[in-house]
Amino acid sequence: MRSPLNLVRLPRQVEYTLFLIKEELKSRKFFNSLSTLGLDNSYYQPNLDELIMQHVELTDQSNETFDFYYAIMEKYSKHLEPNEDSITQQAFQVYLEFMMEKKRRER
């Protein structure tokens, strides 16, 4: 199945943000799997959270923002399948959630 994202040219900033989200989702999926095996808190786990939050302009540094961000990333990382379409679709859903939250906060 071809992703609709492959049919549309996105602005470079959005493409970059989606790339960061995809990498963070894959990392979370991998390290969460290791955690179920008892391997927690790896020093080598990348942390793109603040960079992603800057790109989607959720930068108030509040606990509410971090909790929202963390919940969304955890939710969608659990839905990943080991293929590019799945990862791209989940990353796009994360991006949409962030944009809706940003818009909600602007009201």
N, C-alpha and C positions, 0 to 999 in steps of 0.2 A: 504494500500500500504506500503510495507516494504521499508525503506530507504536504498539506496546502502551503506550508511555509516555503517549500521549494519552488512554488509558482509565483511568489511575490518577492520583489526586491525591497528589502527592509533598509532603513537608514543605517549607516555604519555604526552609530552609537547603539542602536537596538541590537544589531548583530553581535557586537562586542559584549553587551550585557547578557544576551542569550548564551554566548559562549561561556562566560564566567559562571552562569547559573548551571549550565550543563556539566561543567567540570566539578562544581560543588556538589551537585546531585550525585554524580558518579562516585565522588570521594566519600560522601556520606553513606551511600549504599555499601561500598566496600568496607569502610571502617565499622559500620553498624553490623555487618556480617561477621567481621573479626570479633566484635564485642560479644556476639552470641557464643563465640568459642572461648570466651574468657580473656581475650586480648584487648584490654581497654587503654584509653589515653595514650595513643601512640604519638611520640614526639614528631614523627614524620608526616602526620596528617596535615594537609594544607588547610588554611583557614582563609577563605575568600569572603567571609561574611561582611566585614566592613567595606570592602571594595564594592561588593554587589550593592550594599545598602546605599553607598554614595551614588552609584550609577542609576538607581531607581529613586533617588532623592528621598529616602527614608532615613534622615540623618539627625533626628532629634536626640539620639542617645538615651532615650527613656527605656525603662524596663518593659513597658507596654510594647514598644517598637521591637525590641530584641525578642520578646516572647512571641510576638506575631510572626516575625521573620523565622525564628527557629521552628515554630509549629508548621508553617507552610513548607519549609525545606524538608522537614522530617516527613510530613504527609506525602509529598510528591516523590521523595527518594524511595519510599516503600513501593511505589507503583512502577518503578523502572523495570523494563525487560532488557535483556542484553542485545539490543539492536538500536541503530541510529535513529530510526523513526520514533521509537518509544521515548528515547532520551530527549529528542527534540520536542516532541509533543508535551512531555512533562515540563520541560524548561519553559515552553511557551505558556503553559497553564500557570506556572509560578510567576512569570513576568506579568501576566494579566491580573493575577491576585494582587501583586505589588502595585500595579497601576490603579486598580480599583481602591486599594487602601489609601494610596496617595491622594486620589480624588476625594475620597470620603473625608480625609483630614483637612482638605482645603476648604471645605464648606463652612 
